Amino acid sequence: MSGSGTVALVTGGSRGIGAACALRLAQDGVDVAISYVNDARAAAGVVGEVEALGRRGLAVRADAGDGAQGAAAVEETVRRFGRIDVLVNNAGVGVLGPLGELGLADVDRVLSVNVRGAFLAAQAAAGRMGSGGRIITIGSCITQRVPGPGCALYAMSKSALTGLTKALARELGGRGITANLVHPGPVDTDMNPADGPFADPQAAMTALGRFAAAREVAAVVSFLARPDSSYVTGAEFAVDGGYAA
């Protein structure tokens, strides 16, 4: 894509998998906007790294749980860069706990970010994309294999993205826009570090016996964003080290 003028928006792009996706796309020659909620310094750092790679970067403060803000991030990307070609629907929250202890506020927050936010961002981006557009959503290995109690709310929210992705593929295919879903396994991030207190059992559930680096997930996103992935749509990609094998 180098030199093509391709523009991407990565939601939740200030850290972890989102930041890795933003930087990998910049390495591929893409101009990258990211959205973030709280950490303006981290977001500015990612933008600085994108620009150091010779691409344009932009940070937009937008809470994916607020539908208006998510759509506004798409519009700001188009306003600043003139277009949007790739949406990486990465923003997400996780609330784990016993079923009986999850309150309505927990349910509303998780579904508003993980499901409604993903839908509304895709809706806004699709309205601005031309042929060759890409919508790539980050799911979770927990949709393929739930490891134990306490995951009902998070697993439900991420499972909804399968239906969203397949429906987007059908609805947008005639316009040359693809939609795909990436399911990461345990990934070494500040939210779930590979040396954290719950890391060993997670790693043991994978066939490779280890956490992924965020760049390994970003590599699959990079492929799905490229023109040569044009016949891949409505698909789910497990980047989970064999977690669901």
C-alpha positions in Angstrom: 0.0 0.0 0.0 3.0 2.3 0.2 2.4 5.6 -1.5 -1.2 4.8 -2.2 -2.7 7.4 0.0 -4.5 4.7 2.1 -6.0 6.0 5.4 -6.8 3.8 8.4 -8.6 4.5 11.7 -7.7 2.2 14.6 -10.0 2.5 17.5 -8.5 2.1 20.9 -5.1 2.7 19.3 -3.1 4.2 22.1 -1.8 1.0 23.6 -1.6 -2.8 23.3 -3.0 -4.5 20.1 -4.4 -1.2 18.8 -1.0 0.6 19.0 0.7 -2.4 17.4 -1.8 -2.3 14.5 -1.4 1.4 14.0 2.4 1.1 13.8 2.3 -2.0 11.5 -0.1 -0.2 9.1 2.2 2.9 9.1 5.1 0.6 8.2 3.0 -0.6 5.3 2.7 2.9 4.0 -0.7 3.8 5.5 -1.6 7.1 7.1 -3.1 6.3 10.5 -5.6 7.9 12.9 -6.2 6.4 16.3 -8.9 7.0 18.8 -8.3 6.9 22.6 -10.2 7.7 25.8 -8.0 8.7 28.7 -4.2 8.5 28.0 -3.5 11.5 25.7 0.3 11.1 26.3 0.3 7.5 25.1 -1.8 8.4 22.1 0.6 11.2 21.2 3.4 8.8 21.5 1.8 6.4 19.0 1.2 9.4 16.6 4.9 10.4 17.0 6.0 6.8 16.0 3.6 6.8 13.0 5.1 10.1 11.9 8.6 8.9 12.4 7.8 6.2 9.9 7.0 8.9 7.3 3.3 8.7 7.5 0.6 11.1 8.7 -0.7 10.4 12.2 -3.7 11.7 14.1 -5.1 11.1 17.6 -8.8 11.6 18.3 -10.3 11.5 21.7 -13.4 9.3 21.4 -15.1 6.9 23.7 -16.3 3.9 21.7 -19.1 3.4 24.2 -20.6 6.7 23.1 -22.1 6.2 19.7 -21.8 9.9 18.7 -18.1 10.0 19.6 -17.3 6.9 17.7 -18.9 8.2 14.5 -17.2 11.5 15.1 -13.8 9.8 15.1 -14.5 8.5 11.6 -15.7 12.0 10.5 -12.6 13.6 11.9 -10.3 11.1 10.1 -12.0 11.9 6.8 -11.9 15.7 7.5 -8.2 15.6 8.3 -7.0 13.0 5.8 -9.7 13.3 3.1 -10.8 9.7 3.2 -11.0 6.4 5.1 -10.1 3.1 3.6 -9.5 0.8 6.6 -11.3 0.6 9.9 -9.7 -1.5 12.7 -12.4 -2.0 15.2 -10.2 -2.6 18.2 -11.6 -0.7 21.1 -12.9 -3.0 23.8 -13.4 -3.5 27.5 -13.5 -6.6 29.6 -15.5 -7.2 32.8 -15.0 -10.6 34.3 -16.8 -12.0 37.3 -19.4 -14.4 38.7 -22.7 -14.2 36.8 -24.6 -13.2 39.9 -22.3 -10.3 40.8 -22.4 -8.5 37.4 -24.6 -5.4 37.7 -26.6 -3.6 35.0 -23.8 -0.9 34.7 -21.3 -3.7 33.9 -23.6 -5.1 31.2 -24.3 -1.7 29.7 -20.7 -0.7 29.6 -19.4 -3.9 28.0 -22.1 -4.0 25.4 -21.9 -0.3 24.6 -18.2 -0.5 23.8 -17.7 -4.0 22.5 -20.9 -4.4 20.5 -22.7 -1.1 19.9 -19.4 0.8 19.5 -18.2 -1.7 16.9 -21.4 -1.5 15.0 -21.6 2.2 14.9 -18.0 2.7 13.9 -18.5 0.2 11.1 -21.7 1.9 10.0 -20.0 5.3 9.9 -16.8 4.0 8.1 -18.8 2.1 5.6 -20.7 5.2 4.7 -17.4 6.9 3.8 -15.5 4.0 2.1 -15.2 3.3 -1.5 -14.4 0.0 -3.3 -11.5 -1.7 -1.6 -12.5 -0.6 1.9 -11.6 -2.9 4.8 -13.4 -3.4 8.1 -11.3 -5.5 10.5 -12.7 -6.2 13.9 -10.8 -7.6 16.9 -12.7 -10.3 18.7 -11.3 -12.8 21.2 -10.3 -16.5 21.5 -12.8 -16.7 24.3 -15.6 -16.9 21.7 -14.1 -20.2 20.6 -13.3 -21.7 24.0 -14.5 -20.3 27.3 -11.8 -21.3 29.9 -14.0 -21.2 33.0 -16.5 -19.4 35.1 -16.7 -15.6 35.1 -16.6 -15.0 31.4 -20.3 -14.8 30.4 -20.6 -11.1 29.8 -17.3 -10.7 27.9 -17.8 -13.9 25.8 -21.3 -12.8 24.9 -20.1 -9.4 23.7 -17.2 -10.7 21.6 -19.4 -13.5 20.1 -21.8 -10.9 18.8 -19.0 -9.7 16.5 -19.1 -12.9 14.5 -22.7 -12.1 13.4 -21.8 -8.5 12.8 -18.8 -9.4 10.6 -20.7 -11.9 8.5 -23.6 -9.6 8.0 -21.2 -6.7 7.0 -19.5 -9.0 4.5 -22.9 -9.8 2.8 -24.1 -6.2 2.9 -20.9 -4.5 1.7 -19.5 -7.1 -0.6 -21.3 -5.6 -3.6 -19.4 -2.4 -3.0 -16.0 -4.1 -2.9 -15.7 -3.7 0.9 -14.6 -6.6 3.0 -15.2 -7.4 6.6 -13.2 -9.8 8.7 -12.7 -10.8 12.3 -9.5 -11.5 14.2 -9.6 -13.6 17.4 -6.4 -13.0 19.5 -5.4 -15.4 22.2 -3.5 -14.3 25.3 -1.5 -11.3 24.2 1.3 -9.6 26.3 -0.1 -6.1 26.9 -0.2 -3.8 30.0 -3.8 -5.0 30.6 -2.8 -8.7 30.5 1.0 -9.0 30.9 2.8 -12.3 30.1 4.4 -12.1 33.6 1.2 -11.3 35.4 -0.5 -13.3 38.2 -2.9 -15.0 35.8 -0.5 -15.6 32.9 0.7 -19.2 33.5 -2.7 -20.9 33.2 -3.5 -18.8 30.1 -0.3 -19.7 28.4 -0.8 -23.4 29.3 -4.1 -23.4 27.4 -2.3 -22.6 24.1 -0.6 -25.2 22.0 2.5 -23.1 21.9 2.6 -22.5 25.6 3.2 -18.8 25.5 1.6 -15.4 25.1 1.6 -13.6 21.7 3.4 -10.3 21.1 0.9 -7.7 20.0 2.8 -7.4 16.7 1.8 -11.0 15.8 -1.8 -10.0 15.9 -1.0 -6.8 13.9 0.6 -8.9 11.2 -2.7 -10.6 10.4 -4.5 -7.2 10.5 -1.9 -6.0 8.1 -2.7 -8.8 5.6 -6.4 -8.2 5.9 -5.9 -4.5 5.2 -4.0 -5.1 2.0 -5.3 -5.1 -1.6 -4.3 -8.7 -2.1 -6.7 -9.9 0.6 -9.6 -8.7 -1.6 -11.2 -12.2 -1.9 -11.2 -12.7 1.9 -14.4 -11.6 3.6 -16.8 -12.8 6.3 -13.9 -14.8 7.8 -12.6 -15.4 11.3 -8.9 -15.7 12.0 -7.6 -17.3 15.2 -4.3 -15.8 16.2 -4.3 -17.7 19.5 -1.3 -20.0 19.5 -3.6 -23.0 19.3 -5.9 -22.0 22.2 -9.0 -23.3 20.4 -7.3 -26.3 18.8 
